[in-house]
Amino acid sequence: MPELPDVEHFRGFLSQHASGRTIERVVVTDPGILRGVDAEPLDRALSGHRFLEPDRHGKWLIAWTTGPAVLIHFGMTGDLTWAQGPEGRHRHDRVVFVTDLGELRYRNMRKLGGLWMAHGSDGVAEVLGPLGPDAIEVKRRQFHEILARRRGRVKAAMMNQRFVAGLGNILVDEILWQARIHPATTVDRLSETQRDLLFTRMRSVVRRAVETYDYMDRNQQWLSHVRGRPGARCPRRHDVLERTVIAGRTTYYCPRCQPAVD
């Protein structure tokens, strides 16, 4: 599942290729990928408008135009591609924005996620719903205030998009490992020091992942670079990693670096 760094990569890609380009028409090859809008109204509403600089909130990409905004959620297999012309379209290119310079294509094999249209900031907010603040934008005080209202295990809390938006399974495991917090620790058992460290490590991990886009690079000393390997060991202490399931997601941690709270 794409996480915040992946969608920030897509935001940069859209900005590089499509910003300033005029949409000549919108070709929908699979209407099943659309959410709350049909193909013909989408084409009519966007044709003749220009793409503006896009935004991102959590795992959502917001493609602003001089008309309606397009919101894209990528699910597990979503992607954006760019081509100079109609040649070489892939069978999983579900929506194609034909512009005056080329084609921006929304590709999605499994059709999880989708594409929405919204009018203005209020319409965008309605689509995004009760998402929490973006994980790279949230302030320390705001983070602590929201965390104080959470219950349950810290891994589940960090993955809840209503708490902070943009974190997924891999990044949360990384943050907890770097903060030396056991993923099954309940939020009410976190000390003030741990809460502050959780915020600090969240910001540093997410920023690093966005800046370098290498949080899965196997050559770096992060938990993410060994998690999932058979017999994987902690990059810090070389103990064998343990695996459990929290909030329905496979979770890796180091039992020595991240001791369980009695």
Secondary structure, DSSP 8 states (H G I E B T S, - for coil): ---HHHHHHHHHHHHHHHTT-BEEEEEES-GGGBSSS-HHHHHHHHTT-BB---EEETTEEEE-BSS-EEEEE-TTTEEEEEESSSTT--TTEEEEEEESS-EEEEEESS--SEEEEE-HHHHHHHHH-S---BTTT--HHHHHHHHTT--SBHHHHHH-TTTSBS--HHHHHHHHHHHT--TT-BGGG--HHHHHHHHHHHHHHHHHHHHH--TT-TTSSSGGGTTTSTT-B-TTT--B-EEEEETTEEEEE-TTTS----
